[in-house]
Every structure is written in structure tokens, then in C-alpha cells.
């Protein structure tokens, strides 16, 4: 029975939550409350602190007691991937799960909506399609994997995909994992000197800590779009660098956060919320 069908048979709203540690800072409860109001869905959504060693017990108990889907954040995404009975192709490629639900047979299904959220933000909210573009991804961790998994589903792929990482072997390993789905050029940061890119996505968290990869301004093509998957109240160091060196667009990860939540919401509820008005509601006013 789907969550929507269950709601029709019961006046009680379906329960959803995001789990992680720490979790008190999460904007997900507000985001999903706005989605629910917009689409007239009867749900509750809360943020719950779950420690690593308690992950499997909590997830099992949540669904056994009638809870609806779960969002999963740090540090549980890899653990959720291992625990899920079924994983979607994009979650399998990403090796990480951020959305859990039960299928019609009662099996635990893991999905990864992070990359889809980012692409939706770029394409729909900022009119920046990546098809035919020269794409550079900074970092070879889970965040980058999630984006690449979503790109693998696009009918119109970038002209080139480059992944740069401090440790070249890690970027090479990622490229190998996507072999047959995407052609990825793995480089170290030193190899970026002689190339330029149309879209640059920062998949590292370094700029939140006041650090940047060793980037050169020449890698920014005319009309380049720079996107930081991180979000903070003030522009990140990466976005400040992008603006200082002439990037046409410098975008933070707020829209990605809301976009990945929208994909999860539509998976659970069967309706697709509009993200633009929620971004406006959460964006700090100047």
C-alpha cells in the first residue's frame, strides 16, 4: 500500500523524518512542511538524532511501527546503502543512500536524490543545462559520486567530464567505477592549469573551513557557471573566488538541498512540489 493510499484510509498523517548525527541544524523539517502545505499532503516530518551504532535498529523500528519514508544524512549514507534490500541504479552508482522507503512487497528500498536535486537546481532554477558543456567536478568523494550518478541518467550528457582530486588515484578509482556509463577524465589539481571549463562544481567541503583547492582563474571559460554543493549564510570561499575571477554565475547549494528533498517527497507522495518558492522562503533576505 502506498503512503498516499494509506492516508486516504486514515485521518492520521504519515510520519517522515531525517536522521543523522548531528541533526539539530537540519532545514529538512521546514522544507518538507512547506512542500506539504503547497501540495496539501497530510504528513509530519521531524529531525531525529540517531547514532551510528543504532542506525539499523532505528530504521527497522521506524518502518515496523508504521512510519513513512526516511531521509538519511551524515554519517549514515553509506550505512543506509549497505542496509537497504534494494538500491536504485543511481544509488548503486553513488554507493550511498539518502532516501529510504518500503516497496509494495515491504522491502527496504534505498535511493540517492542528491545529484538529481543539484541538476534540477542548475537546469530549472538557474537555466544552466550541462548537456554539451565542459564539466569540472572538484573532489572525488560521495558528493561527487551522487552528481555523476544523476548525470548518467541524462539523455544529453556533457561534452566532457573531468574529476579533479588532491589524490589522483582516488579520482582514477572513481572514473573506473563509472566505466561503461560515463567517460570521466581523472586529474590532479596541478593538471588543471592548461584547461578551461563551462561548469565547475565544488564537491568538497573545504571552502567552509576557509580552504580552497589550488585553482587557477584560467580554468573559468567565458560565461562559466560555478556551483558549490555546500551552503552557508554567507557566500563560501569557493563562490567568492569564482566571483572575483569573473564567473558569470556563482551558485550555492541551498537549491540542491531543497531539490533533493523535492525528489524524495515526490517518491514518497506521488506529487512533485515546486522548489523555486521554497528557495525564496529559505533564502536570507538582503
Secondary structure, DSSP 8 states (H G I E B T S, - for coil): --HHHHHHH-SS-EEEEEEESS-TT--HHHHHHHHHHHHT--EEEEEEE--GGGHHHHHHHHHHTT---EEE-TT-HHHHHHH-SEE-HHHHHHT---EEEE-TTS-EEEE--HHHHHHHIIIIIS----TTSEEEEE--SHHHHHHHHHHTT-SS--SEEEEE-SSHHHHHHHHHHTTTT--EEEE-GGGGTT--EEEEEE--SGGGGT------GGGEEEEEEEEES---SS--HHHHHHHHTT-SEEE-THHHHHHHHHHHHHHHHS----SHHHHHHHS---
